[in-house]
């Protein structure tokens, strides 16, 4: 199995999870609103919505990392001569991997620290469900970046690095900043 096919499969998995989480959170918010409007506020709504938002943040961020849409400075790197571009890209990737390995390790330690604690309003749900988003999310980031790395290094060796934000902005058209009507 080649890496592009593996990357597409991982992207599909993350997209599916993100869509399911967004849908579930949307339904939860609508349900919470309706019950609160009718005067029967759900005691567990806020806590469950917070847990869902944490999970959505980590899965969505891993998807963004896989697509190269996370925070970066491709314009700065593109301004460098090719040999510096490759070295800078490798240095940035080493820092990225070191950070997320540390985050994953710390997340596992926090999982151990919360032990048998449970959420306040959902006393049947272990606190580990919420906290596990950190090491799992960090692992997802590591997988996403590892799958993106070969393409990133090819781009660094080429003329320019792909700037996902600029490409997306241009695809959607830029707003008219002159104030004239079109």
N, C-alpha and C positions, 0 to 999 in steps of 0.2 A: 504494500500500500504506500503510495507516495505521500509526501508531506502536504501537498495542496489538497488532496482528497481528505486527509485526516483533519486539516484545518477547516475545510468546509463542513465536515461532519460535526466538529466541535462547535463551530459557529451556529449550525442549525440547532444543536442541543441548547446552547446558551440562549438563542433567540426564543426557542420554545419555552424555556423556563421563565424568561423575562416576560413573555406574553401571558403566561399563566399567572405569574405574580401580579402583573398590572391588572389583569382581569379580576383576580381575587381581591386585590386592594380596592378596585373600583366598586365592586359589589359590596364589600365590607363598609366602605364609606357611605354608599347610598343607604345600606341597611341601617348603619349607625345614625345617619341623619333622620331617616324616617322614624325610627324608634324614639329618638330625642324629640322630634317635632310632635309626636303623639304623646309625649310626656312620660315615656317609659325608657329612659336612657339605659343603655347596656353598660353594666359595670366593667366589663372586660374589653370593650371596644377599643379604647385608646391604647391599651397595652398590646393587643393583638395587631393593631394597625402599625404600631411602632416596630414590632418584630418583623412584620411584612416589609416595611420600608427599609429596614436594615438589610434584609435578604435581597430585596430588589436593588439596592445600592451596590452591593458586592457583585451580584451576577451581572447587572448592567455595566458596571465598571470593567469587569473581565471581558465582556463583549466589546466594549470600547477599546480596550487594550489590544484585543485580537485584531481589530480593524485599524489599529494605529491612530485612534482618535483620542488617546489620552494626552495629558499635558506634555508638550515637547517644544523644541525650538528648531524645527527643520530649516527655517530661513537662516539662522545663525550657522548651522552646520553646512548648509549649501554654499555659504559664502567662503568656506575654507577650500584650500587646495585638496584634491582627491586623497592624497596620502594622510592628511590631517583628518579628513572626513571619516575615513575608516577607523583611525585610532580613536577619534572622539566618540564614534558610534559604539565601538567595543567598550570604551571606558564607561559610557553611559549605561550600557547593558550590564556590565559587571556591577555597577552601583544598584541598578534596578533589581537584579537577581539577589544581591546581598540584602537589600532592604526587605524584599518579600520573603526571603528565607527567614530572616530575623522576625518579621511580622508573624509568619506561620508558627515559628517556634514559640514566640511570646503568646500567641493565641492558644496554643495547646496548654501552656502553663496556666493561663486564665481559666481554661476549661477545667483543669484539675482543681484550681482554687475555688470555683463556685460549687464544686462537689455536688451534694444532693439538694441544693437550694432550688426553689420553685418560684415561678412568677407570682406576683401579689394577687392579681385578680383572677388568674387562671391557675389555681393551686395544684392542678394536675399536670401542668406543663413545666418540665425542668428548665431552669435558667440556662442550661447548656444548649438548648435549642437556639436561643438568641446568640449566645457567645460563640457558638460553633461557626457562625458566619465569618468570623475573623480568620481562623486558620483555613477553612474551606475556601473562602474568597481569595486569600493569599495564594493558595495552591492553584486556584483557577487562573489567577494573574500569571503565575509562573508557567503554567501550561500554555496559556495564550501567547505569552511573549516568546516562549521557546518555539512555538509553531510559526510565529511571525519573523523570527530571527534570520533564517536564511534569505528571505526576501529583503529584509532590511539591510543585510550585509551586501547583497547584490546591488541594491540602490546606492549604498554608500560608495561602492566601487565605481558606479556609473557617474553620470553627469550631475544628477540632483537626487536628493531624498524626496520621497512623496510627501506632500503636505496635505493631509486628509482634510483639515479644516478649510484650507483655501479651495481645494477641489470641490468640497461640498457647498461652500458659499457661492462659488461660481456656477455650480449646477442649478442652484436655486435663484440665481440672478441677484445682483446687488441692488439695494434700494437707491432710488434717485436722490442724491444728496444736493442737487442744485436747486431743488424746490420747484422745478418746472413740472407742469402737468404733462402726462404722456398720452 
